[in-house]
């Protein structure tokens, strides 16, 4: 299994209405130092219908300005559709962070 496949497997586990951070995904995929690799993997997401990369935010809860599938507004729209509150481009991690 490739590193990207491990990352995608973890991202698939994030439940609706929750978000995870790049670092959290990296640690769960096997190496806490892979946060940037997580970003690269999500940018080339081969199956956005089953790999919900829009549920991944940075360590401060901020959405990506370069969201791979249409920009930050699309990421915000997708998160809000699941009940995640996004204010000023950020998600309150104390409320919406996935805790596996």
Secondary structure, 3 states (H helix, E strand, C coil): CCHHHHHHHHHHCCCCCCEEEHHHHHHHHCCCCCHHHHHHHHHCCCCCCCCCHHHEECCCCECCCCCCCCCHHHHHHHHHHCCCCEECCEECHHHHECCC
